[in-house]
């Protein structure tokens, strides 16, 4: 029996909710990368997200 290898894991710091980013703007990719880094550094309980005005205000990094 072959051992299963995890290739991708959804970041725990990223909520599984729909976003309203413009197609191709890159905000969704950046949001995922930030969440992955927060998980990798294990700083989720020490992290506060502040979003500016505009579509970046839709960031949902904090697990409530």
Beta strands, then each sheet from edge to edge (+ up, - down):
end
